[in-house]
Amino acid sequence: MHSLVTQAGGRVQIESERGRGTRFQLSWPRALADACVSAAGAELQAPEVGSETILLVEDQEELRVGLRRILTGAGYRVLEAPDGEQALEVANARGKDVHLVVSDVVMPCMGGFELAERLSTEHPDMPILFVSGQLRHPSVRGRELPAGASVLEKPFSPRELRSRVREMLDARPTHHSSA
């Protein structure tokens, strides 16, 4: 957990007192959300904006909020889910309305790789972008990246996220888009 927090620009504070226990305080940067707002003028150029619908799957609420702000700030409609199981429900309910899935890899209930496997059978044209700082986690070690998936390793800048999202959306076959 320490490496994930520090890679994302956060910090871990530990306080321990004999007989009272240990307290862990994780501080996450607001930079993801703030950077989106401050970059709205100069960085939001046409190639990085859109109006498509993205399903965002992230179990850490603070990160999900920051990522949502970046994506909505670029014009995308964002549906959210805190884990793979709920993401699959949203994808099944919305079908072709979802143009791209942006998902963490390591999550409770159902992780990103299992979500991608399930989506590939139920929604084979739905691309997935994994955003993760835990690609060496034991649960994903030795697993192959699913077809049609791409990875953006944490930490990344808002511009890197917007750019990769736009790149993946532009690579989708146009004949599979909904009208």
C-alpha positions as CSV (number, residue, x, y, z in Angstrom):
1,M,0.0,0.0,0.0
2,H,2.9,2.4,0.8
3,S,4.3,2.2,-2.7
4,L,0.9,2.8,-4.3
5,V,0.2,5.8,-2.2
6,T,3.7,7.3,-2.8
7,Q,3.7,6.5,-6.5
8,A,0.5,8.5,-6.8
9,G,2.1,11.5,-5.0
10,G,0.5,10.8,-1.7
11,R,2.0,10.1,1.7
12,V,1.5,7.6,4.5
13,Q,1.6,8.7,8.2
14,I,1.9,6.1,10.9
15,E,1.3,6.8,14.6
16,S,1.7,4.0,17.1
17,E,1.2,4.0,20.8
18,R,1.8,1.0,23.1
19,G,-1.5,-0.2,24.5
20,R,-3.6,2.0,22.2
21,G,-2.8,0.6,18.8
22,T,-1.6,2.0,15.5
23,R,-3.2,4.6,13.3
24,F,-2.5,4.8,9.5
25,Q,-3.3,8.0,7.7
26,L,-3.2,8.0,3.9
27,S,-3.2,11.3,2.1
28,W,-4.0,11.4,-1.6
29,P,-3.2,14.4,-3.7
30,R,-6.0,16.5,-5.0
31,A,-3.7,17.2,-8.0
32,L,-5.6,15.0,-10.4
33,A,-8.8,17.0,-10.0
34,D,-7.1,20.4,-9.6
35,A,-4.8,19.8,-12.6
36,C,-7.9,19.2,-14.8
37,V,-9.4,22.5,-13.7
38,S,-6.2,24.5,-14.1
39,A,-5.4,22.9,-17.5
40,A,-8.8,23.6,-19.0
41,G,-7.6,26.4,-21.2
42,A,-4.2,25.4,-22.6
43,E,-4.3,21.6,-22.5
44,L,-7.8,20.8,-23.5
45,Q,-7.1,20.7,-27.2
46,A,-9.4,19.1,-29.7
47,P,-7.6,15.7,-29.9
48,E,-8.1,15.2,-26.2
49,V,-11.8,16.0,-25.8
50,G,-14.9,14.1,-26.7
51,S,-18.5,13.4,-26.0
52,E,-18.5,9.6,-25.7
53,T,-19.6,7.6,-22.6
54,I,-16.9,6.1,-20.4
55,L,-17.4,3.5,-17.7
56,L,-14.9,4.3,-14.9
57,V,-14.1,1.5,-12.5
58,E,-12.0,2.3,-9.5
59,D,-12.4,1.0,-5.9
60,Q,-10.7,4.0,-4.2
61,E,-13.3,6.8,-4.1
62,E,-10.8,9.6,-4.0
63,L,-9.1,8.4,-7.1
64,R,-12.5,7.7,-8.8
65,V,-13.6,11.3,-8.1
66,G,-10.4,12.8,-9.5
67,L,-10.5,10.6,-12.6
68,R,-14.1,11.5,-13.2
69,R,-13.3,15.2,-13.0
70,I,-10.6,14.8,-15.5
71,L,-12.8,12.9,-17.9
72,T,-15.9,15.1,-17.5
73,G,-13.7,18.2,-17.8
74,A,-12.7,16.9,-21.3
75,G,-16.4,16.5,-22.2
76,Y,-17.0,12.8,-21.7
77,R,-20.1,11.4,-20.0
78,V,-18.9,9.2,-17.1
79,L,-20.6,6.2,-15.5
80,E,-19.0,4.9,-12.3
81,A,-18.6,1.6,-10.5
82,P,-16.4,0.8,-7.5
83,D,-15.6,-2.8,-8.6
84,G,-15.8,-5.2,-11.5
85,E,-19.1,-6.7,-10.5
86,Q,-21.0,-3.4,-10.5
87,A,-19.2,-2.4,-13.7
88,L,-20.4,-5.5,-15.4
89,E,-24.0,-4.6,-14.3
90,V,-23.6,-1.1,-15.7
91,A,-22.1,-2.4,-19.0
92,N,-24.9,-4.9,-19.4
93,A,-27.6,-2.3,-18.7
94,R,-26.1,0.4,-20.9
95,G,-24.6,-1.9,-23.7
96,K,-23.5,0.0,-26.7
97,D,-23.9,3.3,-24.9
98,V,-20.6,2.6,-23.2
99,H,-17.7,3.4,-25.6
100,L,-14.8,2.7,-23.4
101,V,-14.1,1.2,-19.9
102,V,-11.3,2.8,-17.8
103,S,-10.6,0.3,-15.0
104,D,-8.2,-0.3,-12.1
105,V,-6.7,-3.8,-12.1
106,V,-6.7,-4.8,-8.4
107,M,-10.1,-4.4,-6.8
108,P,-12.4,-6.3,-4.4
109,C,-15.1,-8.6,-5.6
110,M,-14.0,-8.7,-9.3
111,G,-10.7,-7.3,-10.5
112,G,-10.0,-5.6,-13.8
113,F,-8.7,-8.7,-15.7
114,E,-11.8,-10.8,-14.8
115,L,-14.0,-7.8,-15.8
116,A,-12.2,-7.6,-19.2
117,E,-12.7,-11.4,-19.7
118,R,-16.4,-11.1,-18.9
119,L,-16.8,-8.0,-21.1
120,S,-15.0,-9.7,-24.0
121,T,-17.7,-12.4,-24.2
122,E,-20.7,-10.2,-23.5
123,H,-19.5,-6.9,-25.2
124,P,-16.7,-7.9,-27.5
125,D,-16.3,-4.5,-29.1
126,M,-16.0,-2.6,-25.8
127,P,-12.3,-1.5,-25.3
128,I,-10.8,-1.3,-21.9
129,L,-8.0,0.9,-20.6
130,F,-6.4,-0.4,-17.4
131,V,-5.1,2.3,-15.1
132,S,-3.0,0.7,-12.3
133,G,0.1,1.1,-10.2
134,Q,-0.1,-2.6,-9.2
135,L,0.8,-4.5,-12.3
136,R,3.2,-6.6,-10.3
137,H,0.5,-7.6,-7.8
138,P,0.3,-11.4,-7.2
139,S,-3.3,-11.5,-8.5
140,V,-2.2,-10.3,-12.0
141,R,1.3,-11.8,-12.2
142,G,1.7,-14.0,-15.2
143,R,-1.7,-12.9,-16.8
144,E,-1.8,-11.8,-20.4
145,L,-3.3,-8.5,-21.3
146,P,-6.8,-9.1,-22.8
147,A,-7.3,-8.4,-26.5
148,G,-8.3,-4.8,-27.1
149,A,-7.0,-3.7,-23.8
150,S,-4.3,-1.1,-23.1
151,V,-2.5,-0.1,-19.9
152,L,-1.7,3.4,-18.4
153,E,0.5,3.0,-15.4
154,K,-0.1,5.1,-12.3
155,P,1.0,7.8,-11.6
156,F,0.1,9.6,-14.8
157,S,-0.9,13.2,-15.6
158,P,-4.4,14.3,-16.6
159,R,-3.1,15.0,-20.1
160,E,-1.7,11.5,-20.4
161,L,-5.1,10.0,-19.4
162,R,-7.0,12.3,-21.8
163,S,-4.6,11.5,-24.6
164,R,-4.8,7.7,-24.1
165,V,-8.6,7.8,-23.8
166,R,-8.9,9.7,-27.0
167,E,-6.5,7.4,-28.8
168,M,-8.5,4.3,-27.8
169,L,-11.8,5.9,-28.7
170,D,-10.5,6.9,-32.1
171,A,-9.2,3.4,-32.7
172,R,-12.7,1.9,-32.3
173,P,-14.3,0.6,-35.5
174,T,-16.9,3.2,-36.6
175,H,-19.4,0.6,-37.7
176,H,-19.8,-0.6,-34.1
177,S,-20.8,2.8,-32.7
178,S,-24.3,3.5,-31.7
179,A,-26.3,6.1,-33.5
